[in-house]
Amino acid sequence: MDYDELEMALTHGDTVSPDPRGSAVRALTEVATGVRALRAVRHPLGFLCLPLLREGPRGICVHLFDPEYTAEPDTAPWHAHSWELRSHVLYGRVANLPVRVSGTGDEPTHRIFEVRSGPGGVDEIVPTPVLVRGEPGHAHISGPGETYTLTAGEFHATSTEGTGPAATLVLGRSMPGRTDLSLGPLDGPARTMTRRLCDEEQTLRTVRTALGRFDGHVDV
C-alpha cells in the first residue's frame, strides 16, 4: 500500500487512483491467504485493528467493527488523537460523534487523561490536572464509499450505526507535539491497558468474515 496515493484518492475522490476499496480487499486477501503474516489487535475501544503499514509518522489500518467478535470498550470512548485521520468506510455505516470540550467554570464534567503508548502494546492512562466540560454534538453518519476526516486534538467518539458490522480503511499521520488524550471521570485514577493480539486462527477467521461482507462475493 502506498500512503501518498491513498491519501490523494481519499482527498480527491474518484478522479484519482488507486481505488481505496480495491486496495483494502487486496491487502485483506493477502492476509486471508497467508501471503502476508499479520495479527489483528484488539483495540481498547472495542474494535479489531489490522495494521497494514507503519512508515515513520504515517500508518494505514483497517478497523473491523462486528458484534460477533468485538467487545464493549474498556476505556472512555471520548478521545482525541495525536494524529490527523482520514477514515474511509468500506462497508456498513459508521457514526462519528464530535465532542465539544470547553472551560468548566464551576461545573466540570470530565478530567482530561493523557494516553502514553509504550512497547508491547501497553498504554498508560494518566490523569492530568485539567478539568473540562464535555458535551456531545450531532453524530455524522458515513456509509460505504464515504470518507470523514479528523484533525489532531479533536475530541470525538466512533460507533457503528445500528448493530450491523462495519469496516473502515484508516490513514493516520502523527503530528509533532501532540499527545493522545481521553475524557474520563473527575476522580478517575491512573491505570494501564494492554492491547491484546489475536492469534493466527482468530485473525484469519475475522479477515475472511470481513471479506465476505463486501458487496459481491470475494474468493480467498
Secondary structure as UniProt FT lines:
FT   HELIX           3..12
FT   HELIX           13..15
FT   HELIX           20..32
FT   TURN            33..34
FT   STRAND          41..42
FT   TURN            44..45
FT   STRAND          48..55
FT   TURN            56..57
FT   STRAND          58..65
FT   TURN            67..69
FT   STRAND          79..80
FT   STRAND          83..91
FT   STRAND          94..102
FT   TURN            105..106
FT   STRAND          110..117
FT   HELIX           119..121
FT   STRAND          122..136
FT   STRAND          140..142
FT   TURN            144..145
FT   STRAND          147..150
FT   TURN            152..153
FT   STRAND          156..160
FT   TURN            162..163
FT   STRAND          166..174
FT   TURN            176..177
FT   STRAND          180..184
FT   TURN            186..187
FT   STRAND          191..194
FT   STRAND          196..197
FT   HELIX           200..213
//
